[in-house]
Amino acid sequence: MLSIASTGARLICFLRESDANIWLHFNLADVRAKRWLEASTIIPQIAKDILLGSNNQMMLEPVGSGLAGVLGDLHHDFQNDPAKLGVLSLSR
């Protein structure tokens, strides 16, 4: 089984050597995901600020040759309001 550290190191090497687009899904309730994003040298600081920030206002910002932002996302909660709008933070 790969450790989080070795998997993260392999991912960073791949991203540095590739022009491929890759979707990374982070559970920011997990402190390891936050630490990885904070320590990442391949994600621009403005993208980190958007991804790790608490601003839920919808926006899309140019970041280098990519984008970072917060988009509306459907959030279905069976216990509460099923029509509640959640947010999806992204960076490319």
PyMOL Python script that loads the backbone (N, CA, C, O; Angstrom):
from pymol import cmd

cmd.read_pdbstr("""\
ATOM      1  N   MET A   1       0.843  -1.180   0.000  1.00  0.00           N
ATOM      2  CA  MET A   1       0.000   0.000   0.000  1.00  0.00           C
ATOM      3  C   MET A   1       0.889   1.243   0.000  1.00  0.00           C
ATOM      4  O   MET A   1       1.866   1.320   0.744  1.00  0.00           O
ATOM      5  N   LEU A   2       0.539   2.207  -0.837  1.00  0.00           N
ATOM      6  CA  LEU A   2       1.306   3.448  -0.910  1.00  0.00           C
ATOM      7  C   LEU A   2       0.898   4.392   0.204  1.00  0.00           C
ATOM      8  O   LEU A   2      -0.275   4.484   0.567  1.00  0.00           O
ATOM      9  N   SER A   3       1.881   5.087   0.737  1.00  0.00           N
ATOM     10  CA  SER A   3       1.556   6.084   1.751  1.00  0.00           C
ATOM     11  C   SER A   3       1.084   7.360   1.061  1.00  0.00           C
ATOM     12  O   SER A   3       1.311   7.556  -0.132  1.00  0.00           O
ATOM     13  N   ILE A   4       0.425   8.224   1.830  1.00  0.00           N
ATOM     14  CA  ILE A   4      -0.022   9.519   1.292  1.00  0.00           C
ATOM     15  C   ILE A   4       1.184  10.298   0.782  1.00  0.00           C
ATOM     16  O   ILE A   4       1.120  10.907  -0.286  1.00  0.00           O
ATOM     17  N   ALA A   5       2.294  10.284   1.540  1.00  0.00           N
ATOM     18  CA  ALA A   5       3.485  11.058   1.157  1.00  0.00           C
ATOM     19  C   ALA A   5       4.056  10.560  -0.166  1.00  0.00           C
ATOM     20  O   ALA A   5       4.384  11.371  -1.032  1.00  0.00           O
ATOM     21  N   SER A   6       4.184   9.239  -0.343  1.00  0.00           N
ATOM     22  CA  SER A   6       4.764   8.727  -1.586  1.00  0.00           C
ATOM     23  C   SER A   6       3.812   8.936  -2.763  1.00  0.00           C
ATOM     24  O   SER A   6       4.256   9.212  -3.878  1.00  0.00           O
ATOM     25  N   THR A   7       2.516   8.808  -2.524  1.00  0.00           N
ATOM     26  CA  THR A   7       1.543   9.067  -3.580  1.00  0.00           C
ATOM     27  C   THR A   7       1.577  10.532  -3.987  1.00  0.00           C
ATOM     28  O   THR A   7       1.548  10.843  -5.178  1.00  0.00           O
ATOM     29  N   GLY A   8       1.639  11.433  -3.017  1.00  0.00           N
ATOM     30  CA  GLY A   8       1.714  12.866  -3.297  1.00  0.00           C
ATOM     31  C   GLY A   8       2.968  13.216  -4.065  1.00  0.00           C
ATOM     32  O   GLY A   8       2.916  14.029  -4.988  1.00  0.00           O
ATOM     33  N   ALA A   9       4.103  12.618  -3.705  1.00  0.00           N
ATOM     34  CA  ALA A   9       5.365  12.883  -4.398  1.00  0.00           C
ATOM     35  C   ALA A   9       5.293  12.397  -5.841  1.00  0.00           C
ATOM     36  O   ALA A   9       5.769  13.084  -6.745  1.00  0.00           O
ATOM     37  N   ARG A  10       4.711  11.232  -6.070  1.00  0.00           N
ATOM     38  CA  ARG A  10       4.563  10.708  -7.433  1.00  0.00           C
ATOM     39  C   ARG A  10       3.643  11.595  -8.257  1.00  0.00           C
ATOM     40  O   ARG A  10       3.903  11.834  -9.436  1.00  0.00           O
ATOM     41  N   LEU A  11       2.578  12.082  -7.650  1.00  0.00           N
ATOM     42  CA  LEU A  11       1.639  12.962  -8.333  1.00  0.00           C
ATOM     43  C   LEU A  11       2.324  14.264  -8.745  1.00  0.00           C
ATOM     44  O   LEU A  11       2.149  14.721  -9.874  1.00  0.00           O
ATOM     45  N   ILE A  12       3.092  14.858  -7.857  1.00  0.00           N
ATOM     46  CA  ILE A  12       3.794  16.107  -8.170  1.00  0.00           C
ATOM     47  C   ILE A  12       4.761  15.889  -9.327  1.00  0.00           C
ATOM     48  O   ILE A  12       4.836  16.726 -10.226  1.00  0.00           O
ATOM     49  N   CYS A  13       5.497  14.789  -9.324  1.00  0.00           N
ATOM     50  CA  CYS A  13       6.413  14.485 -10.444  1.00  0.00           C
ATOM     51  C   CYS A  13       5.635  14.373 -11.749  1.00  0.00           C
ATOM     52  O   CYS A  13       6.051  14.931 -12.765  1.00  0.00           O
ATOM     53  N   PHE A  14       4.527  13.671 -11.734  1.00  0.00           N
ATOM     54  CA  PHE A  14       3.706  13.521 -12.932  1.00  0.00           C
ATOM     55  C   PHE A  14       3.232  14.879 -13.438  1.00  0.00           C
ATOM     56  O   PHE A  14       3.338  15.173 -14.628  1.00  0.00           O
ATOM     57  N   LEU A  15       2.710  15.705 -12.537  1.00  0.00           N
ATOM     58  CA  LEU A  15       2.171  17.003 -12.938  1.00  0.00           C
ATOM     59  C   LEU A  15       3.256  17.928 -13.483  1.00  0.00           C
ATOM     60  O   LEU A  15       3.000  18.696 -14.410  1.00  0.00           O
ATOM     61  N   ARG A  16       4.441  17.867 -12.930  1.00  0.00           N
ATOM     62  CA  ARG A  16       5.546  18.711 -13.420  1.00  0.00           C
ATOM     63  C   ARG A  16       6.004  18.299 -14.812  1.00  0.00           C
ATOM     64  O   ARG A  16       6.441  19.140 -15.598  1.00  0.00           O
ATOM     65  N   GLU A  17       5.905  16.997 -15.123  1.00  0.00           N
ATOM     66  CA  GLU A  17       6.431  16.470 -16.375  1.00  0.00           C
ATOM     67  C   GLU A  17       5.372  16.349 -17.473  1.00  0.00           C
ATOM     68  O   GLU A  17       5.693  15.929 -18.585  1.00  0.00           O
ATOM     69  N   SER A  18       4.142  16.702 -17.191  1.00  0.00           N
ATOM     70  CA  SER A  18       3.064  16.454 -18.134  1.00  0.00           C
ATOM     71  C   SER A  18       2.289  17.734 -18.440  1.00  0.00           C
ATOM     72  O   SER A  18       2.179  18.633 -17.606  1.00  0.00           O
ATOM     73  N   ASP A  19       1.760  17.787 -19.655  1.00  0.00           N
ATOM     74  CA  ASP A  19       0.849  18.863 -20.027  1.00  0.00           C
ATOM     75  C   ASP A  19      -0.606  18.420 -19.875  1.00  0.00           C
ATOM     76  O   ASP A  19      -1.530  19.160 -20.215  1.00  0.00           O
ATOM     77  N   ALA A  20      -0.794  17.221 -19.366  1.00  0.00           N
ATOM     78  CA  ALA A  20      -2.138  16.650 -19.249  1.00  0.00           C
ATOM     79  C   ALA A  20      -2.966  17.408 -18.212  1.00  0.00           C
ATOM     80  O   ALA A  20      -2.442  17.919 -17.223  1.00  0.00           O
ATOM     81  N   ASN A  21      -4.259  17.465 -18.465  1.00  0.00           N
ATOM     82  CA  ASN A  21      -5.188  17.974 -17.466  1.00  0.00           C
ATOM     83  C   ASN A  21      -5.566  16.816 -16.561  1.00  0.00           C
ATOM     84  O   ASN A  21      -5.803  15.703 -17.030  1.00  0.00           O
ATOM     85  N   ILE A  22      -5.619  17.075 -15.288  1.00  0.00           N
ATOM     86  CA  ILE A  22      -5.965  16.025 -14.339  1.00  0.00           C
ATOM     87  C   ILE A  22      -6.924  16.596 -13.303  1.00  0.00           C
ATOM     88  O   ILE A  22      -6.755  17.726 -12.846  1.00  0.00           O
ATOM     89  N   TRP A  23      -7.926  15.814 -12.936  1.00  0.00           N
ATOM     90  CA  TRP A  23      -8.910  16.238 -11.944  1.00  0.00           C
ATOM     91  C   TRP A  23      -8.479  15.659 -10.598  1.00  0.00           C
ATOM     92  O   TRP A  23      -8.354  14.443 -10.451  1.00  0.00           O
ATOM     93  N   LEU A  24      -8.258  16.517  -9.635  1.00  0.00           N
ATOM     94  CA  LEU A  24      -7.949  16.090  -8.279  1.00  0.00           C
ATOM     95  C   LEU A  24      -9.118  16.487  -7.395  1.00  0.00           C
ATOM     96  O   LEU A  24      -9.538  17.644  -7.388  1.00  0.00           O
ATOM     97  N   HIS A  25      -9.634  15.538  -6.662  1.00  0.00           N
ATOM     98  CA  HIS A  25     -10.767  15.811  -5.785  1.00  0.00           C
ATOM     99  C   HIS A  25     -10.264  15.740  -4.352  1.00  0.00           C
ATOM    100  O   HIS A  25      -9.787  14.696  -3.908  1.00  0.00           O
ATOM    101  N   PHE A  26     -10.372  16.851  -3.628  1.00  0.00           N
ATOM    102  CA  PHE A  26      -9.880  16.918  -2.257  1.00  0.00           C
ATOM    103  C   PHE A  26     -11.040  17.037  -1.287  1.00  0.00           C
ATOM    104  O   PHE A  26     -11.976  17.805  -1.511  1.00  0.00           O
ATOM    105  N   ASN A  27     -10.973  16.280  -0.219  1.00  0.00           N
ATOM    106  CA  ASN A  27     -11.896  16.436   0.891  1.00  0.00           C
ATOM    107  C   ASN A  27     -11.208  17.372   1.880  1.00  0.00           C
ATOM    108  O   ASN A  27     -10.360  16.943   2.663  1.00  0.00           O
ATOM    109  N   LEU A  28     -11.576  18.645   1.841  1.00  0.00           N
ATOM    110  CA  LEU A  28     -10.882  19.625   2.667  1.00  0.00           C
ATOM    111  C   LEU A  28     -11.228  19.511   4.145  1.00  0.00           C
ATOM    112  O   LEU A  28     -10.696  20.262   4.963  1.00  0.00           O
ATOM    113  N   ALA A  29     -12.115  18.583   4.499  1.00  0.00           N
ATOM    114  CA  ALA A  29     -12.338  18.279   5.911  1.00  0.00           C
ATOM    115  C   ALA A  29     -11.178  17.432   6.445  1.00  0.00           C
ATOM    116  O   ALA A  29     -10.996  17.324   7.658  1.00  0.00           O
ATOM    117  N   ASP A  30     -10.407  16.843   5.553  1.00  0.00           N
ATOM    118  CA  ASP A  30      -9.239  16.034   5.919  1.00  0.00           C
ATOM    119  C   ASP A  30      -8.023  16.955   5.953  1.00  0.00           C
ATOM    120  O   ASP A  30      -7.645  17.523   4.928  1.00  0.00           O
ATOM    121  N   VAL A  31      -7.422  17.101   7.098  1.00  0.00           N
ATOM    122  CA  VAL A  31      -6.303  18.027   7.277  1.00  0.00           C
ATOM    123  C   VAL A  31      -5.125  17.666   6.365  1.00  0.00           C
ATOM    124  O   VAL A  31      -4.347  18.546   5.995  1.00  0.00           O
ATOM    125  N   ARG A  32      -4.981  16.400   5.999  1.00  0.00           N
ATOM    126  CA  ARG A  32      -3.882  16.005   5.098  1.00  0.00           C
ATOM    127  C   ARG A  32      -4.053  16.633   3.723  1.00  0.00           C
ATOM    128  O   ARG A  32      -3.068  17.013   3.091  1.00  0.00           O
ATOM    129  N   ALA A  33      -5.278  16.746   3.257  1.00  0.00           N
ATOM    130  CA  ALA A  33      -5.535  17.373   1.955  1.00  0.00           C
ATOM    131  C   ALA A  33      -5.177  18.856   2.015  1.00  0.00           C
ATOM    132  O   ALA A  33      -4.550  19.384   1.097  1.00  0.00           O
ATOM    133  N   LYS A  34      -5.572  19.521   3.087  1.00  0.00           N
ATOM    134  CA  LYS A  34      -5.234  20.942   3.245  1.00  0.00           C
ATOM    135  C   LYS A  34      -3.727  21.133   3.289  1.00  0.00           C
ATOM    136  O   LYS A  34      -3.194  22.031   2.637  1.00  0.00           O
ATOM    137  N   ARG A  35      -3.043  20.302   4.047  1.00  0.00           N
ATOM    138  CA  ARG A  35      -1.576  20.417   4.155  1.00  0.00           C
ATOM    139  C   ARG A  35      -0.913  20.198   2.807  1.00  0.00           C
ATOM    140  O   ARG A  35       0.035  20.902   2.461  1.00  0.00           O
ATOM    141  N   TRP A  36      -1.409  19.215   2.031  1.00  0.00           N
ATOM    142  CA  TRP A  36      -0.817  18.948   0.722  1.00  0.00           C
ATOM    143  C   TRP A  36      -0.978  20.163  -0.184  1.00  0.00           C
ATOM    144  O   TRP A  36      -0.029  20.575  -0.851  1.00  0.00           O
ATOM    145  N   LEU A  37      -2.174  20.734  -0.209  1.00  0.00           N
ATOM    146  CA  LEU A  37      -2.409  21.925  -1.032  1.00  0.00           C
ATOM    147  C   LEU A  37      -1.535  23.092  -0.581  1.00  0.00           C
ATOM    148  O   LEU A  37      -0.933  23.776  -1.409  1.00  0.00           O
ATOM    149  N   GLU A  38      -1.464  23.318   0.727  1.00  0.00           N
ATOM    150  CA  GLU A  38      -0.654  24.419   1.261  1.00  0.00           C
ATOM    151  C   GLU A  38       0.814  24.269   0.896  1.00  0.00           C
ATOM    152  O   GLU A  38       1.485  25.256   0.593  1.00  0.00           O
ATOM    153  N   ALA A  39       1.315  23.042   0.922  1.00  0.00           N
ATOM    154  CA  ALA A  39       2.735  22.790   0.666  1.00  0.00           C
ATOM    155  C   ALA A  39       3.071  22.649  -0.811  1.00  0.00           C
ATOM    156  O   ALA A  39       4.245  22.681  -1.181  1.00  0.00           O
ATOM    157  N   SER A  40       2.071  22.497  -1.653  1.00  0.00           N
ATOM    158  CA  SER A  40       2.313  22.256  -3.076  1.00  0.00           C
ATOM    159  C   SER A  40       3.045  23.427  -3.726  1.00  0.00           C
ATOM    160  O   SER A  40       2.689  24.591  -3.540  1.00  0.00           O
ATOM    161  N   THR A  41       4.068  23.086  -4.488  1.00  0.00           N
ATOM    162  CA  THR A  41       4.811  24.107  -5.232  1.00  0.00           C
ATOM    163  C   THR A  41       4.332  24.204  -6.672  1.00  0.00           C
ATOM    164  O   THR A  41       4.824  25.042  -7.428  1.00  0.00           O
ATOM    165  N   ILE A  42       3.383  23.365  -7.064  1.00  0.00           N
ATOM    166  CA  ILE A  42       2.910  23.377  -8.453  1.00  0.00           C
ATOM    167  C   ILE A  42       1.585  24.099  -8.617  1.00  0.00           C
ATOM    168  O   ILE A  42       1.140  24.338  -9.739  1.00  0.00           O
ATOM    169  N   ILE A  43       0.953  24.446  -7.509  1.00  0.00           N
ATOM    170  CA  ILE A  43      -0.319  25.167  -7.560  1.00  0.00           C
ATOM    171  C   ILE A  43      -0.044  26.622  -7.221  1.00  0.00           C
ATOM    172  O   ILE A  43       0.496  26.905  -6.151  1.00  0.00           O
ATOM    173  N   PRO A  44      -0.402  27.560  -8.103  1.00  0.00           N
ATOM    174  CA  PRO A  44      -0.154  28.982  -7.826  1.00  0.00           C
ATOM    175  C   PRO A  44      -0.822  29.441  -6.535  1.00  0.00           C
ATOM    176  O   PRO A  44      -1.884  28.941  -6.168  1.00  0.00           O
ATOM    177  N   GLN A  45      -0.198  30.391  -5.852  1.00  0.00           N
ATOM    178  CA  GLN A  45      -0.704  30.854  -4.560  1.00  0.00           C
ATOM    179  C   GLN A  45      -2.138  31.364  -4.646  1.00  0.00           C
ATOM    180  O   GLN A  45      -2.943  31.095  -3.753  1.00  0.00           O
ATOM    181  N   ILE A  46      -2.470  32.099  -5.714  1.00  0.00           N
ATOM    182  CA  ILE A  46      -3.849  32.618  -5.822  1.00  0.00           C
ATOM    183  C   ILE A  46      -4.851  31.472  -5.928  1.00  0.00           C
ATOM    184  O   ILE A  46      -5.957  31.564  -5.395  1.00  0.00           O
ATOM    185  N   ALA A  47      -4.471  30.390  -6.615  1.00  0.00           N
ATOM    186  CA  ALA A  47      -5.358  29.224  -6.700  1.00  0.00           C
ATOM    187  C   ALA A  47      -5.498  28.571  -5.330  1.00  0.00           C
ATOM    188  O   ALA A  47      -6.593  28.156  -4.952  1.00  0.00           O
ATOM    189  N   LYS A  48      -4.401  28.477  -4.587  1.00  0.00           N
ATOM    190  CA  LYS A  48      -4.469  27.921  -3.233  1.00  0.00           C
ATOM    191  C   LYS A  48      -5.397  28.756  -2.355  1.00  0.00           C
ATOM    192  O   LYS A  48      -6.204  28.218  -1.597  1.00  0.00           O
ATOM    193  N   ASP A  49      -5.272  30.076  -2.469  1.00  0.00           N
ATOM    194  CA  ASP A  49      -6.112  30.967  -1.669  1.00  0.00           C
ATOM    195  C   ASP A  49      -7.592  30.725  -1.957  1.00  0.00           C
ATOM    196  O   ASP A  49      -8.415  30.722  -1.042  1.00  0.00           O
ATOM    197  N   ILE A  50      -7.925  30.524  -3.229  1.00  0.00           N
ATOM    198  CA  ILE A  50      -9.317  30.275  -3.611  1.00  0.00           C
ATOM    199  C   ILE A  50      -9.764  28.892  -3.131  1.00  0.00           C
ATOM    200  O   ILE A  50     -10.846  28.753  -2.561  1.00  0.00           O
ATOM    201  N   LEU A  51      -8.935  27.873  -3.359  1.00  0.00           N
ATOM    202  CA  LEU A  51      -9.294  26.509  -2.985  1.00  0.00           C
ATOM    203  C   LEU A  51      -9.430  26.329  -1.476  1.00  0.00           C
ATOM    204  O   LEU A  51     -10.307  25.602  -1.008  1.00  0.00           O
ATOM    205  N   LEU A  52      -8.562  26.991  -0.719  1.00  0.00           N
ATOM    206  CA  LEU A  52      -8.552  26.813   0.730  1.00  0.00           C
ATOM    207  C   LEU A  52      -9.353  27.878   1.474  1.00  0.00           C
ATOM    208  O   LEU A  52      -9.552  27.783   2.685  1.00  0.00           O
ATOM    209  N   GLY A  53      -9.808  28.886   0.745  1.00  0.00           N
ATOM    210  CA  GLY A  53     -10.529  29.987   1.378  1.00  0.00           C
ATOM    211  C   GLY A  53     -11.939  29.610   1.787  1.00  0.00           C
ATOM    212  O   GLY A  53     -12.458  28.556   1.419  1.00  0.00           O
ATOM    213  N   SER A  54     -12.537  30.491   2.548  1.00  0.00           N
ATOM    214  CA  SER A  54     -13.895  30.243   3.027  1.00  0.00           C
ATOM    215  C   SER A  54     -14.935  31.054   2.267  1.00  0.00           C
ATOM    216  O   SER A  54     -16.115  31.032   2.619  1.00  0.00           O
ATOM    217  N   ASN A  55     -14.511  31.773   1.225  1.00  0.00           N
ATOM    218  CA  ASN A  55     -15.429  32.585   0.437  1.00  0.00           C
ATOM    219  C   ASN A  55     -16.274  31.666  -0.452  1.00  0.00           C
ATOM    220  O   ASN A  55     -15.740  30.943  -1.292  1.00  0.00           O
ATOM    221  N   ASN A  56     -17.582  31.701  -0.260  1.00  0.00           N
ATOM    222  CA  ASN A  56     -18.481  30.883  -1.067  1.00  0.00           C
ATOM    223  C   ASN A  56     -19.128  31.671  -2.196  1.00  0.00           C
ATOM    224  O   ASN A  56     -20.033  31.175  -2.866  1.00  0.00           O
ATOM    225  N   GLN A  57     -18.659  32.913  -2.409  1.00  0.00           N
ATOM    226  CA  GLN A  57     -19.181  33.732  -3.506  1.00  0.00           C
ATOM    227  C   GLN A  57     -18.694  33.140  -4.823  1.00  0.00           C
ATOM    228  O   GLN A  57     -17.504  32.868  -4.984  1.00  0.00           O
ATOM    229  N   MET A  58     -19.613  32.942  -5.761  1.00  0.00           N
ATOM    230  CA  MET A  58     -19.246  32.343  -7.036  1.00  0.00           C
ATOM    231  C   MET A  58     -18.378  33.292  -7.839  1.00  0.00           C
ATOM    232  O   MET A  58     -18.687  34.475  -7.981  1.00  0.00           O
ATOM    233  N   MET A  59     -17.269  32.745  -8.367  1.00  0.00           N
ATOM    234  CA  MET A  59     -16.314  33.536  -9.138  1.00  0.00           C
ATOM    235  C   MET A  59     -15.460  32.592  -9.973  1.00  0.00           C
ATOM    236  O   MET A  59     -15.380  31.393  -9.708  1.00  0.00           O
ATOM    237  N   LEU A  60     -14.831  33.161 -10.977  1.00  0.00           N
ATOM    238  CA  LEU A  60     -13.894  32.441 -11.815  1.00  0.00           C
ATOM    239  C   LEU A  60     -12.784  33.417 -12.160  1.00  0.00           C
ATOM    240  O   LEU A  60     -13.037  34.457 -12.768  1.00  0.00           O
ATOM    241  N   GLU A  61     -11.545  33.087 -11.772  1.00  0.00           N
ATOM    242  CA  GLU A  61     -10.415  33.996 -11.939  1.00  0.00           C
ATOM    243  C   GLU A  61      -9.357  33.370 -12.841  1.00  0.00           C
ATOM    244  O   GLU A  61      -9.076  32.177 -12.726  1.00  0.00           O
ATOM    245  N   PRO A  62      -8.760  34.171 -13.748  1.00  0.00           N
ATOM    246  CA  PRO A  62      -7.627  33.653 -14.513  1.00  0.00           C
ATOM    247  C   PRO A  62      -6.408  33.497 -13.602  1.00  0.00           C
ATOM    248  O   PRO A  62      -6.090  34.390 -12.816  1.00  0.00           O
ATOM    249  N   VAL A  63      -5.737  32.362 -13.716  1.00  0.00           N
ATOM    250  CA  VAL A  63      -4.523  32.095 -12.936  1.00  0.00           C
ATOM    251  C   VAL A  63      -3.502  31.512 -13.904  1.00  0.00           C
ATOM    252  O   VAL A  63      -3.604  30.349 -14.295  1.00  0.00           O
ATOM    253  N   GLY A  64      -2.523  32.317 -14.289  1.00  0.00           N
ATOM    254  CA  GLY A  64      -1.550  31.859 -15.273  1.00  0.00           C
ATOM    255  C   GLY A  64      -2.259  31.474 -16.554  1.00  0.00           C
ATOM    256  O   GLY A  64      -3.006  32.272 -17.119  1.00  0.00           O
ATOM    257  N   SER A  65      -2.028  30.250 -17.017  1.00  0.00           N
ATOM    258  CA  SER A  65      -2.697  29.768 -18.228  1.00  0.00           C
ATOM    259  C   SER A  65      -3.969  28.989 -17.893  1.00  0.00           C
ATOM    260  O   SER A  65      -4.547  28.332 -18.759  1.00  0.00           O
ATOM    261  N   GLY A  66      -4.398  29.064 -16.638  1.00  0.00           N
ATOM    262  CA  GLY A  66      -5.583  28.314 -16.225  1.00  0.00           C
ATOM    263  C   GLY A  66      -6.598  29.186 -15.517  1.00  0.00           C
ATOM    264  O   GLY A  66      -6.612  30.408 -15.669  1.00  0.00           O
ATOM    265  N   LEU A  67      -7.441  28.538 -14.746  1.00  0.00           N
ATOM    266  CA  LEU A  67      -8.525  29.207 -14.020  1.00  0.00           C
ATOM    267  C   LEU A  67      -8.616  28.647 -12.606  1.00  0.00           C
ATOM    268  O   LEU A  67      -8.234  27.505 -12.349  1.00  0.00           O
ATOM    269  N   ALA A  68      -9.121  29.458 -11.707  1.00  0.00           N
ATOM    270  CA  ALA A  68      -9.460  28.998 -10.359  1.00  0.00           C
ATOM    271  C   ALA A  68     -10.757  29.686  -9.978  1.00  0.00           C
ATOM    272  O   ALA A  68     -10.986  30.832 -10.363  1.00  0.00           O
ATOM    273  N   GLY A  69     -11.597  29.010  -9.234  1.00  0.00           N
ATOM    274  CA  GLY A  69     -12.841  29.656  -8.880  1.00  0.00           C
ATOM    275  C   GLY A  69     -13.719  28.835  -7.966  1.00  0.00           C
ATOM    276  O   GLY A  69     -13.354  27.754  -7.504  1.00  0.00           O
ATOM    277  N   VAL A  70     -14.883  29.387  -7.726  1.00  0.00           N
ATOM    278  CA  VAL A  70     -15.915  28.760  -6.914  1.00  0.00           C
ATOM    279  C   VAL A  70     -17.189  28.791  -7.752  1.00  0.00           C
ATOM    280  O   VAL A  70     -17.643  29.859  -8.161  1.00  0.00           O
ATOM    281  N   LEU A  71     -17.761  27.622  -8.003  1.00  0.00           N
ATOM    282  CA  LEU A  71     -18.969  27.508  -8.809  1.00  0.00           C
ATOM    283  C   LEU A  71     -20.102  26.935  -7.970  1.00  0.00           C
ATOM    284  O   LEU A  71     -19.867  26.248  -6.975  1.00  0.00           O
ATOM    285  N   GLY A  72     -21.320  27.222  -8.377  1.00  0.00           N
ATOM    286  CA  GLY A  72     -22.483  26.644  -7.716  1.00  0.00           C
ATOM    287  C   GLY A  72     -22.548  25.155  -7.991  1.00  0.00           C
ATOM    288  O   GLY A  72     -22.209  24.708  -9.087  1.00  0.00           O
ATOM    289  N   ASP A  73     -22.973  24.397  -7.020  1.00  0.00           N
ATOM    290  CA  ASP A  73     -23.041  22.948  -7.151  1.00  0.00           C
ATOM    291  C   ASP A  73     -24.288  22.476  -6.409  1.00  0.00           C
ATOM    292  O   ASP A  73     -24.590  22.975  -5.325  1.00  0.00           O
ATOM    293  N   LEU A  74     -25.000  21.537  -6.975  1.00  0.00           N
ATOM    294  CA  LEU A  74     -26.157  20.985  -6.285  1.00  0.00           C
ATOM    295  C   LEU A  74     -25.694  20.163  -5.094  1.00  0.00           C
ATOM    296  O   LEU A  74     -24.739  19.391  -5.185  1.00  0.00           O
ATOM    297  N   HIS A  75     -26.370  20.337  -4.001  1.00  0.00           N
ATOM    298  CA  HIS A  75     -26.026  19.648  -2.762  1.00  0.00           C
ATOM    299  C   HIS A  75     -27.308  19.033  -2.231  1.00  0.00           C
ATOM    300  O   HIS A  75     -28.196  19.744  -1.760  1.00  0.00           O
ATOM    301  N   HIS A  76     -27.405  17.729  -2.304  1.00  0.00           N
ATOM    302  CA  HIS A  76     -28.632  17.090  -1.820  1.00  0.00           C
ATOM    303  C   HIS A  76     -28.415  16.577  -0.410  1.00  0.00           C
ATOM    304  O   HIS A  76     -27.551  15.736  -0.161  1.00  0.00           O
ATOM    305  N   ASP A  77     -29.201  17.091   0.492  1.00  0.00           N
ATOM    306  CA  ASP A  77     -29.133  16.707   1.896  1.00  0.00           C
ATOM    307  C   ASP A  77     -30.495  16.131   2.277  1.00  0.00           C
ATOM    308  O   ASP A  77     -31.492  16.852   2.328  1.00  0.00           O
ATOM    309  N   PHE A  78     -30.525  14.851   2.539  1.00  0.00           N
ATOM    310  CA  PHE A  78     -31.788  14.189   2.836  1.00  0.00           C
ATOM    311  C   PHE A  78     -32.371  14.630   4.175  1.00  0.00           C
ATOM    312  O   PHE A  78     -33.575  14.496   4.393  1.00  0.00           O
ATOM    313  N   GLN A  79     -31.553  15.145   5.060  1.00  0.00           N
ATOM    314  CA  GLN A  79     -32.006  15.549   6.384  1.00  0.00           C
ATOM    315  C   GLN A  79     -32.570  16.962   6.410  1.00  0.00           C
ATOM    316  O   GLN A  79     -33.456  17.262   7.210  1.00  0.00           O
ATOM    317  N   ASN A  80     -32.062  17.833   5.538  1.00  0.00           N
ATOM    318  CA  ASN A  80     -32.454  19.234   5.550  1.00  0.00           C
ATOM    319  C   ASN A  80     -33.019  19.635   4.194  1.00  0.00           C
ATOM    320  O   ASN A  80     -33.661  18.820   3.531  1.00  0.00           O
ATOM    321  N   ASP A  81     -32.798  20.839   3.784  1.00  0.00           N
ATOM    322  CA  ASP A  81     -33.330  21.374   2.527  1.00  0.00           C
ATOM    323  C   ASP A  81     -32.676  20.699   1.324  1.00  0.00           C
ATOM    324  O   ASP A  81     -31.485  20.905   1.091  1.00  0.00           O
ATOM    325  N   PRO A  82     -33.420  19.896   0.550  1.00  0.00           N
ATOM    326  CA  PRO A  82     -32.815  19.196  -0.590  1.00  0.00           C
ATOM    327  C   PRO A  82     -32.488  20.113  -1.763  1.00  0.00           C
ATOM    328  O   PRO A  82     -31.792  19.694  -2.687  1.00  0.00           O
ATOM    329  N   ALA A  83     -32.968  21.342  -1.751  1.00  0.00           N
ATOM    330  CA  ALA A  83     -32.699  22.265  -2.849  1.00  0.00           C
ATOM    331  C   ALA A  83     -31.543  23.207  -2.540  1.00  0.00           C
ATOM    332  O   ALA A  83     -31.263  24.118  -3.319  1.00  0.00           O
ATOM    333  N   LYS A  84     -30.875  23.000  -1.421  1.00  0.00           N
ATOM    334  CA  LYS A  84     -29.765  23.871  -1.018  1.00  0.00           C
ATOM    335  C   LYS A  84     -28.655  23.843  -2.072  1.00  0.00           C
ATOM    336  O   LYS A  84     -28.310  22.794  -2.616  1.00  0.00           O
ATOM    337  N   LEU A  85     -28.111  25.027  -2.338  1.00  0.00           N
ATOM    338  CA  LEU A  85     -27.022  25.150  -3.300  1.00  0.00           C
ATOM    339  C   LEU A  85     -25.699  25.105  -2.554  1.00  0.00           C
ATOM    340  O   LEU A  85     -25.475  25.897  -1.640  1.00  0.00           O
ATOM    341  N   GLY A  86     -24.831  24.192  -2.933  1.00  0.00           N
ATOM    342  CA  GLY A  86     -23.500  24.107  -2.366  1.00  0.00           C
ATOM    343  C   GLY A  86     -22.513  24.809  -3.282  1.00  0.00           C
ATOM    344  O   GLY A  86     -22.921  25.487  -4.225  1.00  0.00           O
ATOM    345  N   VAL A  87     -21.224  24.658  -3.020  1.00  0.00           N
ATOM    346  CA  VAL A  87     -20.217  25.252  -3.874  1.00  0.00           C
ATOM    347  C   VAL A  87     -19.182  24.217  -4.281  1.00  0.00           C
ATOM    348  O   VAL A  87     -18.956  23.239  -3.568  1.00  0.00           O
ATOM    349  N   LEU A  88     -18.565  24.434  -5.413  1.00  0.00           N
ATOM    350  CA  LEU A  88     -17.503  23.605  -5.942  1.00  0.00           C
ATOM    351  C   LEU A  88     -16.328  24.526  -6.237  1.00  0.00           C
ATOM    352  O   LEU A  88     -16.428  25.406  -7.092  1.00  0.00           O
ATOM    353  N   SER A  89     -15.203  24.326  -5.528  1.00  0.00           N
ATOM    354  CA  SER A  89     -14.007  25.133  -5.789  1.00  0.00           C
ATOM    355  C   SER A  89     -13.139  24.381  -6.779  1.00  0.00           C
ATOM    356  O   SER A  89     -12.999  23.161  -6.691  1.00  0.00           O
ATOM    357  N   LEU A  90     -12.553  25.110  -7.725  1.00  0.00           N
ATOM    358  CA  LEU A  90     -11.758  24.462  -8.756  1.00  0.00           C
ATOM    359  C   LEU A  90     -10.566  25.311  -9.147  1.00  0.00           C
ATOM    360  O   LEU A  90     -10.538  26.526  -8.951  1.00  0.00           O
ATOM    361  N   SER A  91      -9.576  24.620  -9.712  1.00  0.00           N
ATOM    362  CA  SER A  91      -8.385  25.284 -10.242  1.00  0.00           C
ATOM    363  C   SER A  91      -7.875  24.465 -11.406  1.00  0.00           C
ATOM    364  O   SER A  91      -7.871  23.235 -11.356  1.00  0.00           O
ATOM    365  N   ARG A  92      -7.454  25.131 -12.430  1.00  0.00           N
ATOM    366  CA  ARG A  92      -6.871  24.484 -13.606  1.00  0.00           C
ATOM    367  C   ARG A  92      -5.594  25.204 -13.943  1.00  0.00           C
ATOM    368  O   ARG A  92      -4.915  24.841 -14.903  1.00  0.00           O
TER     369      ARG A  92
END
""", "prot")
cmd.dss("prot")
cmd.show_as("cartoon", "prot")
cmd.util.cbc("prot")
cmd.orient("prot")
